[in-house]
Amino acid sequence: MDILELGDTMYKRGMILFAALAGMFVILMGRIAILPYLDDSRAVSAAQLQQSKKLIIGEKRGVIYDRELQPITFRDREYRAVVMPAQCENVGEHIGLLATESALTVAELQQKFASKSPFVVTTRRKLERCDCIRSFEVESDNAAYRLLHHVVGDLDSKGEVGKSGLLLGFDEFLKERDGEVYAEVPVNAMQQQLTGLLPSFEERNYYQKNGLSLTVDAEIQKIAETAADSIERGAIVVSDVHTGELIALVSRPDYDGTKIADYLESEDAELLNRCYQSYNIGSVWKLMVLASYLEDEGELPEFTTYCPGYVDVGGQRFACHKETGHGTVDCKTAVEQSCNVYFINLMLSEMKLERVIDLAARFGVGEGWYLAPGNAAQAGRLPTNYKRPTLALIANTAIGQGDVMMTPVDVAYFIGAIANEGFACEPSLIRGEVREGEVIPFTSDRSKKKLLSKKTCELLCELMISTVENGTGKSARPETGGAGGKTASAETGMREDGEQVVHGWFAGFYPAEQPQYAIVVLVENGRSGSQSAAPVFRQIADGIAGLTNG
């Protein structure tokens, strides 16, 4: 064979080999292309096993806890059932059960069972475990009427973003401490559960205690909220006199957190946290006047005066709450009976208004309190022209009328100092982060100041206890332990239905000996503090005693 024949032969063989390889490549590509359509059970099973459906059984953000790590948010319980229709042996029976125990109708359940796709449903009770139902108890957060509602605040309508209160101020903090419990169910491309393959149930940080701890005591908060049932509009503040920690905060009226839009233009201002709002303070202020006198003189005034039921000052008449008058009045009687005439004449003849205003300013009146993100108490108000006052200004300020305004938090701070031998502890609301059930305190620059002498406080406490035992505060007297306090009926200058609006106050400490709590009750337009606010104080004190004795 010559060279030309050899070359021709090799060329033909090469072409044959190329054609064979090309054919094999085409066949291989064809096999790959039709692989999904082949009835190859092993390939199909492998593809199906790679798919699963995640069913959320329960989920929560970081929880807001009280001082004892009792939940304030997510304090309620619900039942959720994971339903797996593909495993159901008696469809009709289970549809009937779920129709009775959930909000789904028979028609809706029939459709879900027909789809063979697993689902989660909320039930009225925990269902017994069976072939196609696994039941769980989960934590839920009642957005309608929360405990400590005005302080905690609300989320948006989707329950995803904080819109007010602590839920707004600590929105990211709580999101970062979320948790969930869920099921992973093997399904096919149609989201149908694969028969013979059981789901797995998992949790991520759901059962750990993570979130935020407050100074509030949930049990005392509940006592205060129950006591507030008699208050149409007003506020209650309970604080620890030794630490300034806020133990309970109640604002009324409450509101439905699922219907926020309904309250945006309401005349009752349900969304307003009245614990943090400034109000005319009335006769509770007389304790500030007397504290100023005692700080200067060291003893109760020997001053006496005659009360005919009014006093004329600078051409203006100032009435006493007792129209027929108190007669001859000394300091003790004036405090017990809340005599306006006595304190006006004491201020005019024995004191300087400037000293009273300076003491109130040292107590922070007019500055406000920043308690936590989403929680700040308004600044109160003091007279600005007190260095060159008119007679009318002196008379009004002597009895807490006119330009004198304080918040319920301000009042609790002041009362707490009296009950704590003159040490004023700045109000606080937050203890720290909760991490796996342990409280990690936040660093704090909360102050503790010595603002009154021990002797001043001892004398004021004696007068306040006497007011509860013998004076206008009798309706505040608890069943056990005794108490000290002061009533107030604060004129506002406003009118409602043709009558002047008068706020009722009672501010005091409990128990009488070795006081632990300052309790402040405000009833908007409650008229008489002794009738509207003092009984609420008593109910709270009795409730606290019940916790201690129980």
NULUMMAR-751869 format. One record per residue (C-alpha): y, x, z; residue number from 0; residue in one letter. Coordinates in pm, whole numbers, plus 50000, padded with zeros to 5 digits. Layout:
REM residues N
{{Y,X,Z},NUM,"a"}
...
END
This chain:
REM residues 550
{{50000,50000,50000},0,"m"}
{{50332,50148,49896},1,"d"}
{{50644,50147,50103},2,"i"}
{{50788,49835,49936},3,"l"}
{{50476,49629,50000},4,"e"}
{{50464,49750,50361},5,"l"}
{{50827,49650,50416},6,"g"}
{{50771,49308,50264},7,"d"}
{{50469,49248,50487},8,"t"}
{{50658,49350,50803},9,"m"}
{{50949,49122,50709},10,"y"}
{{50716,48824,50664},11,"k"}
{{50548,48890,51000},12,"r"}
{{50888,48915,51170},13,"g"}
{{50998,48584,51026},14,"m"}
{{50675,48418,51143},15,"i"}
{{50723,48559,51497},16,"l"}
{{51088,48447,51505},17,"f"}
{{50990,48097,51391},18,"a"}
{{50723,48079,51661},19,"a"}
{{50962,48189,51933},20,"l"}
{{51228,47946,51812},21,"a"}
{{50977,47663,51819},22,"g"}
{{50871,47745,52173},23,"m"}
{{51238,47751,52281},24,"f"}
{{51301,47407,52129},25,"v"}
{{50992,47265,52300},26,"i"}
{{51100,47417,52635},27,"l"}
{{51450,47275,52609},28,"m"}
{{51308,46939,52518},29,"g"}
{{51084,46942,52822},30,"r"}
{{51381,47026,53044},31,"i"}
{{51592,46752,52887},32,"a"}
{{51331,46481,52944},33,"i"}
{{51221,46605,53287},34,"l"}
{{51417,46333,53477},35,"p"}
{{51242,46068,53266},36,"y"}
{{50888,46194,53318},37,"l"}
{{50669,46003,53566},38,"d"}
{{50609,46318,53769},39,"d"}
{{50570,46195,54126},40,"s"}
{{50613,46538,54274},41,"r"}
{{50943,46602,54097},42,"a"}
{{51074,46256,54185},43,"v"}
{{50978,46291,54551},44,"s"}
{{51150,46628,54573},45,"a"}
{{51471,46481,54432},46,"a"}
{{51458,46182,54665},47,"q"}
{{51405,46393,54976},48,"l"}
{{51732,46574,54906},49,"q"}
{{51932,46251,54969},50,"q"}
{{52020,46087,55301},51,"s"}
{{52259,45822,55421},52,"k"}
{{52471,45888,55730},53,"k"}
{{52523,45581,55945},54,"l"}
{{52792,45606,56215},55,"i"}
{{52664,45432,56528},56,"i"}
{{52953,45524,56755},57,"g"}
{{53259,45749,56728},58,"e"}
{{53553,45825,56950},59,"k"}
{{53858,46046,56985},60,"r"}
{{53912,46256,57293},61,"g"}
{{53918,46024,57596},62,"v"}
{{54208,45969,57834},63,"i"}
{{54073,45984,58191},64,"y"}
{{54217,45908,58533},65,"d"}
{{54238,46164,58814},66,"r"}
{{53870,46108,58905},67,"e"}
{{53758,46134,58541},68,"l"}
{{53707,45761,58510},69,"q"}
{{53782,45662,58147},70,"p"}
{{54102,45476,58074},71,"i"}
{{54041,45468,57700},72,"t"}
{{53686,45401,57580},73,"f"}
{{53611,45234,57912},74,"r"}
{{53429,44938,57755},75,"d"}
{{53077,44915,57612},76,"r"}
{{52936,44767,57290},77,"e"}
{{52587,44744,57138},78,"y"}
{{52509,44867,56790},79,"r"}
{{52184,44822,56601},80,"a"}
{{52060,45044,56318},81,"v"}
{{51869,44811,56084},82,"v"}
{{51618,44952,55831},83,"m"}
{{51509,44668,55598},84,"p"}
{{51255,44886,55413},85,"a"}
{{51051,44916,55731},86,"q"}
{{51069,44548,55823},87,"c"}
{{50735,44365,55839},88,"e"}
{{50878,44022,55930},89,"n"}
{{51206,43976,55744},90,"v"}
{{51266,43614,55837},91,"g"}
{{51220,43673,56208},92,"e"}
{{51458,43968,56213},93,"h"}
{{51722,43791,56006},94,"i"}
{{51712,43505,56255},95,"g"}
{{51747,43744,56549},96,"l"}
{{52042,43931,56399},97,"l"}
{{52215,43607,56295},98,"a"}
{{52201,43497,56660},99,"t"}
{{52304,43830,56813},100,"e"}
{{52572,43948,56568},101,"s"}
{{52867,43812,56371},102,"a"}
{{52678,43827,56039},103,"l"}
{{52561,43504,55877},104,"t"}
{{52208,43438,55754},105,"v"}
{{52330,43465,55393},106,"a"}
{{52494,43802,55457},107,"e"}
{{52183,43932,55629},108,"l"}
{{51956,43812,55350},109,"q"}
{{52167,44005,55103},110,"q"}
{{52153,44320,55315},111,"k"}
{{51776,44298,55363},112,"f"}
{{51725,44241,54991},113,"a"}
{{51916,44561,54911},114,"s"}
{{51666,44768,55118},115,"k"}
{{51964,44980,55225},116,"s"}
{{51992,45066,55599},117,"p"}
{{52300,44943,55787},118,"f"}
{{52464,44927,56132},119,"v"}
{{52569,44602,56299},120,"v"}
{{52742,44528,56632},121,"t"}
{{52531,44302,56854},122,"t"}
{{52598,44098,57167},123,"r"}
{{52327,44274,57367},124,"r"}
{{52092,44565,57340},125,"k"}
{{51801,44455,57124},126,"l"}
{{51443,44551,57191},127,"e"}
{{51316,44832,56974},128,"r"}
{{51093,44718,56687},129,"c"}
{{50966,44839,56351},130,"d"}
{{51302,44812,56176},131,"c"}
{{51569,44798,56450},132,"i"}
{{51694,45072,56681},133,"r"}
{{51956,44958,56935},134,"s"}
{{52222,45172,57107},135,"f"}
{{52487,45126,57376},136,"e"}
{{52814,45291,57270},137,"v"}
{{53162,45338,57420},138,"e"}
{{53443,45124,57282},139,"s"}
{{53819,45113,57325},140,"d"}
{{53973,44769,57368},141,"n"}
{{54295,44789,57170},142,"a"}
{{54408,44441,57274},143,"a"}
{{54491,44478,57644},144,"y"}
{{54439,44832,57768},145,"r"}
{{54448,44951,58126},146,"l"}
{{54777,45139,58179},147,"l"}
{{54880,44995,57843},148,"h"}
{{55247,45088,57817},149,"h"}
{{55177,45447,57920},150,"v"}
{{54867,45501,57703},151,"v"}
{{55016,45323,57401},152,"g"}
{{54843,45221,57079},153,"d"}
{{54695,45346,56754},154,"l"}
{{54783,45223,56408},155,"d"}
{{54610,44919,56259},156,"s"}
{{54326,45139,56125},157,"k"}
{{54270,45300,56465},158,"g"}
{{54334,45645,56322},159,"e"}
{{54685,45758,56420},160,"v"}
{{54868,45730,56754},161,"g"}
{{55180,45515,56726},162,"k"}
{{55311,45503,57084},163,"s"}
{{55268,45642,57434},164,"g"}
{{55016,45914,57511},165,"l"}
{{54814,45821,57202},166,"l"}
{{55116,45929,56997},167,"l"}
{{55219,46226,57210},168,"g"}
{{54864,46369,57223},169,"f"}
{{54746,46246,56882},170,"d"}
{{54628,46581,56742},171,"e"}
{{54500,46696,57083},172,"f"}
{{54271,46394,57110},173,"l"}
{{54161,46407,56745},174,"k"}
{{54043,46765,56793},175,"e"}
{{53819,46649,57078},176,"r"}
{{53638,46374,56889},177,"d"}
{{53267,46296,56896},178,"g"}
{{53010,46077,56724},179,"e"}
{{52653,45952,56739},180,"v"}
{{52487,45877,56405},181,"y"}
{{52166,45827,56208},182,"a"}
{{52053,46026,55904},183,"e"}
{{51830,45799,55692},184,"v"}
{{51636,45934,55389},185,"p"}
{{51728,45722,55085},186,"v"}
{{51685,45727,54710},187,"n"}
{{51954,45720,54445},188,"a"}
{{51989,45344,54497},189,"m"}
{{52062,45406,54870},190,"q"}
{{51732,45241,54959},191,"q"}
{{51540,45386,55251},192,"q"}
{{51236,45583,55146},193,"l"}
{{50923,45420,55283},194,"t"}
{{50722,45627,55524},195,"g"}
{{51016,45852,55615},196,"l"}
{{51183,45789,55951},197,"l"}
{{51553,45841,56023},198,"p"}
{{51681,46107,56261},199,"s"}
{{51935,46020,56531},200,"f"}
{{52198,46281,56614},201,"e"}
{{52509,46321,56827},202,"e"}
{{52806,46557,56816},203,"r"}
{{53010,46590,57139},204,"n"}
{{52971,46217,57195},205,"y"}
{{52829,46228,57546},206,"y"}
{{53044,46516,57668},207,"q"}
{{53360,46443,57866},208,"k"}
{{53642,46586,57654},209,"n"}
{{54005,46478,57649},210,"g"}
{{54298,46442,57885},211,"l"}
{{54314,46383,58262},212,"s"}
{{54604,46191,58417},213,"l"}
{{54732,46173,58772},214,"t"}
{{54671,45797,58767},215,"v"}
{{54399,45642,58984},216,"d"}
{{54222,45378,58774},217,"a"}
{{54119,45174,59080},218,"e"}
{{54472,45159,59219},219,"i"}
{{54601,45090,58868},220,"q"}
{{54372,44785,58849},221,"k"}
{{54495,44669,59191},222,"i"}
{{54856,44701,59077},223,"a"}
{{54789,44521,58749},224,"e"}
{{54624,44232,58934},225,"t"}
{{54921,44216,59172},226,"a"}
{{55152,44206,58869},227,"a"}
{{55002,43874,58758},228,"d"}
{{55280,43704,58953},229,"s"}
{{55550,43900,58766},230,"i"}
{{55677,43753,58441},231,"e"}
{{55899,44053,58363},232,"r"}
{{55919,44366,58574},233,"g"}
{{55749,44688,58681},234,"a"}
{{55539,44855,58950},235,"i"}
{{55526,45227,59028},236,"v"}
{{55294,45387,59283},237,"v"}
{{55323,45759,59355},238,"s"}
{{55176,46015,59595},239,"d"}
{{55456,46111,59836},240,"v"}
{{55312,46461,59892},241,"h"}
{{55272,46563,59528},242,"t"}
{{55491,46331,59320},243,"g"}
{{55187,46239,59111},244,"e"}
{{55216,45895,58954},245,"l"}
{{54918,45691,59074},246,"i"}
{{54987,45359,58900},247,"a"}
{{55239,45237,58642},248,"l"}
{{55257,44871,58539},249,"v"}
{{55503,44704,58304},250,"s"}
{{55516,44331,58245},251,"r"}
{{55483,44139,58023},252,"p"}
{{55180,44301,57862},253,"d"}
{{55100,44257,57492},254,"y"}
{{54810,44240,57248},255,"d"}
{{54778,44585,57093},256,"g"}
{{54609,44441,56784},257,"t"}
{{54919,44235,56699},258,"k"}
{{55208,44481,56745},259,"i"}
{{55413,44332,56461},260,"a"}
{{55434,44002,56650},261,"d"}
{{55641,44166,56925},262,"y"}
{{55890,44374,56729},263,"l"}
{{56166,44113,56753},264,"e"}
{{56051,43933,57067},265,"s"}
{{56319,43843,57322},266,"e"}
{{56081,43933,57605},267,"d"}
{{56058,44296,57485},268,"a"}
{{55686,44319,57563},269,"e"}
{{55659,44666,57409},270,"l"}
{{55919,44808,57651},271,"l"}
{{55788,45019,57939},272,"n"}
{{56000,44885,58222},273,"r"}
{{55884,45158,58461},274,"c"}
{{56107,45394,58263},275,"y"}
{{56413,45168,58221},276,"q"}
{{56734,45175,58425},277,"s"}
{{56823,44869,58633},278,"y"}
{{57087,44760,58879},279,"n"}
{{56940,44874,59207},280,"i"}
{{57111,44663,59473},281,"g"}
{{57038,44711,59842},282,"s"}
{{56766,44978,59801},283,"v"}
{{57071,45200,59742},284,"w"}
{{57178,45145,60103},285,"k"}
{{56911,45395,60199},286,"l"}
{{57092,45655,59985},287,"m"}
{{57421,45570,60158},288,"v"}
{{57266,45601,60500},289,"l"}
{{57083,45923,60406},290,"a"}
{{57417,46075,60306},291,"s"}
{{57570,45973,60639},292,"y"}
{{57275,46116,60836},293,"l"}
{{57287,46445,60645},294,"e"}
{{57651,46482,60750},295,"d"}
{{57637,46347,61106},296,"e"}
{{57277,46395,61218},297,"g"}
{{57268,46062,61402},298,"e"}
{{57279,45694,61314},299,"l"}
{{57635,45560,61303},300,"p"}
{{57759,45396,61619},301,"e"}
{{57983,45189,61393},302,"f"}
{{57960,44810,61429},303,"t"}
{{58133,44532,61240},304,"t"}
{{58150,44155,61221},305,"y"}
{{57992,43979,60924},306,"c"}
{{58120,43627,60853},307,"p"}
{{57924,43618,60526},308,"g"}
{{58179,43801,60315},309,"y"}
{{58441,44074,60315},310,"v"}
{{58767,44093,60118},311,"d"}
{{58844,44435,59968},312,"v"}
{{59143,44510,59747},313,"g"}
{{59195,44144,59667},314,"g"}
{{58827,44093,59573},315,"q"}
{{58571,43905,59781},316,"r"}
{{58224,44054,59827},317,"f"}
{{57960,43815,59957},318,"a"}
{{57673,43888,60192},319,"c"}
{{57334,43738,60099},320,"h"}
{{57352,43528,60417},321,"k"}
{{57633,43286,60349},322,"e"}
{{57687,43199,60716},323,"t"}
{{57707,43570,60807},324,"g"}
{{57518,43795,61043},325,"h"}
{{57777,43803,61320},326,"g"}
{{57829,44134,61497},327,"t"}
{{57612,44395,61325},328,"v"}
{{57510,44751,61411},329,"d"}
{{57331,44997,61183},330,"c"}
{{56977,44893,61275},331,"k"}
{{57047,44524,61221},332,"t"}
{{57235,44598,60899},333,"a"}
{{56932,44772,60749},334,"v"}
{{56681,44515,60876},335,"e"}
{{56887,44222,60750},336,"q"}
{{57040,44401,60448},337,"s"}
{{57398,44318,60547},338,"c"}
{{57644,44392,60266},339,"n"}
{{57949,44358,60489},340,"v"}
{{57830,44632,60723},341,"y"}
{{57769,44889,60449},342,"f"}
{{58096,44813,60271},343,"i"}
{{58295,44856,60592},344,"n"}
{{58095,45167,60688},345,"l"}
{{58175,45327,60355},346,"m"}
{{58542,45234,60372},347,"l"}
{{58597,45359,60726},348,"s"}
{{58342,45632,60799},349,"e"}
{{58230,45798,60474},350,"m"}
{{58331,45963,60150},351,"k"}
{{58191,45814,59831},352,"l"}
{{58176,46158,59672},353,"e"}
{{57913,46275,59922},354,"r"}
{{57685,45981,59839},355,"v"}
{{57715,46044,59465},356,"i"}
{{57643,46415,59512},357,"d"}
{{57324,46335,59706},358,"l"}
{{57208,46088,59440},359,"a"}
{{57272,46348,59170},360,"a"}
{{57054,46597,59359},361,"r"}
{{56781,46335,59342},362,"f"}
{{56814,46338,58964},363,"g"}
{{56980,45999,58924},364,"v"}
{{57149,46010,58585},365,"g"}
{{56919,46277,58437},366,"e"}
{{56592,46099,58351},367,"g"}
{{56238,46235,58367},368,"w"}
{{56025,46388,58095},369,"y"}
{{55674,46304,58213},370,"l"}
{{55460,46378,57908},371,"a"}
{{55473,46360,57527},372,"p"}
{{55534,45994,57450},373,"g"}
{{55647,45921,57808},374,"n"}
{{56003,45980,57925},375,"a"}
{{56196,45785,58187},376,"a"}
{{56551,45685,58103},377,"q"}
{{56847,45842,58282},378,"a"}
{{56992,45628,58559},379,"g"}
{{57365,45586,58605},380,"r"}
{{57624,45681,58864},381,"l"}
{{57997,45607,58881},382,"p"}
{{58199,45864,58685},383,"t"}
{{58535,45810,58854},384,"n"}
{{58409,45850,59210},385,"y"}
{{58649,46134,59302},386,"k"}
{{58948,45900,59284},387,"r"}
{{58782,45565,59344},388,"p"}
{{58938,45223,59375},389,"t"}
{{58858,45012,59679},390,"l"}
{{58648,44785,59461},391,"a"}
{{58445,45081,59333},392,"l"}
{{58380,45197,59690},393,"i"}
{{58272,44848,59796},394,"a"}
{{58042,44799,59495},395,"n"}
{{57884,45141,59529},396,"t"}
{{57825,45094,59903},397,"a"}
{{57579,44814,59825},398,"i"}
{{57428,44945,59500},399,"g"}
{{57622,44718,59267},400,"q"}
{{57841,44792,58966},401,"g"}
{{57783,45130,58803},402,"d"}
{{57477,45229,59011},403,"v"}
{{57150,45210,58813},404,"m"}
{{56808,45368,58868},405,"m"}
{{56464,45346,58712},406,"t"}
{{56156,45246,58915},407,"p"}
{{56040,45610,58877},408,"v"}
{{56373,45729,59023},409,"d"}
{{56327,45498,59320},410,"v"}
{{55968,45615,59380},411,"a"}
{{56091,45977,59379},412,"y"}
{{56358,45897,59639},413,"f"}
{{56128,45692,59864},414,"i"}
{{55862,45962,59837},415,"g"}
{{56106,46222,59971},416,"a"}
{{56192,46003,60270},417,"i"}
{{55823,45958,60348},418,"a"}
{{55753,46331,60297},419,"n"}
{{55997,46469,60555},420,"e"}
{{56264,46535,60293},421,"g"}
{{56054,46720,60037},422,"f"}
{{56110,46561,59696},423,"a"}
{{55819,46622,59457},424,"c"}
{{55903,46582,59091},425,"e"}
{{55704,46296,58933},426,"p"}
{{55409,46400,58718},427,"s"}
{{55165,46215,58495},428,"l"}
{{54931,46476,58343},429,"i"}
{{54670,46684,58528},430,"r"}
{{54521,46878,58239},431,"g"}
{{54259,46906,57966},432,"e"}
{{53909,46773,58025},433,"v"}
{{53654,47011,57878},434,"r"}
{{53287,46920,57911},435,"e"}
{{53355,46729,58231},436,"g"}
{{53579,46992,58392},437,"e"}
{{53956,46962,58434},438,"v"}
{{54151,47263,58307},439,"i"}
{{54498,47218,58464},440,"p"}
{{54800,47256,58241},441,"f"}
{{55059,47503,58361},442,"t"}
{{55346,47315,58521},443,"s"}
{{55697,47388,58636},444,"d"}
{{55726,47066,58835},445,"r"}
{{55959,47128,59125},446,"s"}
{{55941,47051,59496},447,"k"}
{{56280,47047,59665},448,"k"}
{{56392,47003,60022},449,"k"}
{{56666,46742,59973},450,"l"}
{{56678,46574,60316},451,"l"}
{{56635,46699,60671},452,"s"}
{{56328,46601,60867},453,"k"}
{{56544,46420,61122},454,"k"}
{{56719,46216,60852},455,"t"}
{{56380,46107,60720},456,"c"}
{{56244,46021,61064},457,"e"}
{{56542,45794,61132},458,"l"}
{{56522,45630,60788},459,"l"}
{{56146,45574,60825},460,"c"}
{{56198,45406,61162},461,"e"}
{{56455,45170,61011},462,"l"}
{{56235,45094,60709},463,"m"}
{{55933,45019,60930},464,"i"}
{{56151,44793,61144},465,"s"}
{{56267,44614,60828},466,"t"}
{{55905,44528,60744},467,"v"}
{{55821,44430,61101},468,"e"}
{{56136,44238,61192},469,"n"}
{{56368,44204,60895},470,"g"}
{{56392,44095,60532},471,"t"}
{{56073,44285,60448},472,"g"}
{{55834,44080,60662},473,"k"}
{{55658,43943,60354},474,"s"}
{{55569,44302,60258},475,"a"}
{{55380,44369,60582},476,"r"}
{{55017,44460,60500},477,"p"}
{{54720,44341,60702},478,"e"}
{{54647,44690,60828},479,"t"}
{{54829,45020,60846},480,"g"}
{{55185,44893,60854},481,"g"}
{{55454,44996,60605},482,"a"}
{{55819,45080,60571},483,"g"}
{{56051,44953,60303},484,"g"}
{{56371,44796,60182},485,"k"}
{{56442,44474,59996},486,"t"}
{{56708,44428,59732},487,"a"}
{{56859,44147,59528},488,"s"}
{{57057,44324,59258},489,"a"}
{{57328,44141,59068},490,"e"}
{{57350,44241,58704},491,"t"}
{{57660,44070,58570},492,"g"}
{{57440,43903,58305},493,"m"}
{{57365,43534,58282},494,"r"}
{{57051,43347,58179},495,"e"}
{{57044,42970,58134},496,"d"}
{{57387,42952,58291},497,"g"}
{{57288,43143,58607},498,"e"}
{{57355,43502,58703},499,"q"}
{{57057,43734,58656},500,"v"}
{{56957,43890,58989},501,"v"}
{{56672,44140,59003},502,"h"}
{{56437,44142,59301},503,"g"}
{{56323,44478,59441},504,"w"}
{{56103,44608,59716},505,"f"}
{{56065,44982,59765},506,"a"}
{{55868,45137,60046},507,"g"}
{{55588,45360,60170},508,"f"}
{{55234,45297,60290},509,"y"}
{{55088,45333,60547},510,"p"}
{{55354,45342,60818},511,"a"}
{{55207,45644,60997},512,"e"}
{{55140,45951,60783},513,"q"}
{{55253,45781,60461},514,"p"}
{{55054,45856,60148},515,"q"}
{{55205,45629,59881},516,"y"}
{{55548,45525,59763},517,"a"}
{{55528,45176,59613},518,"i"}
{{55814,45028,59409},519,"v"}
{{55817,44671,59279},520,"v"}
{{56081,44532,59043},521,"l"}
{{56092,44168,58937},522,"v"}
{{56347,44097,58665},523,"e"}
{{56558,43800,58768},524,"n"}
{{56335,43764,59074},525,"g"}
{{56646,43659,59267},526,"r"}
{{56529,43756,59617},527,"s"}
{{56343,44082,59669},528,"g"}
{{56194,43952,59992},529,"s"}
{{56042,43653,59810},530,"q"}
{{55953,43792,59465},531,"s"}
{{55881,44165,59514},532,"a"}
{{55778,44215,59877},533,"a"}
{{55458,44003,59853},534,"p"}
{{55350,44212,59553},535,"v"}
{{55398,44528,59761},536,"f"}
{{55180,44378,60034},537,"r"}
{{54904,44291,59786},538,"q"}
{{54898,44647,59653},539,"i"}
{{54895,44799,60002},540,"a"}
{{54611,44570,60108},541,"d"}
{{54420,44660,59793},542,"g"}
{{54458,45032,59862},543,"i"}
{{54340,44974,60221},544,"a"}
{{54036,44796,60083},545,"g"}
{{53948,45101,59872},546,"l"}
{{53978,45330,60172},547,"t"}
{{53783,45106,60409},548,"n"}
{{53524,45018,60148},549,"g"}
END
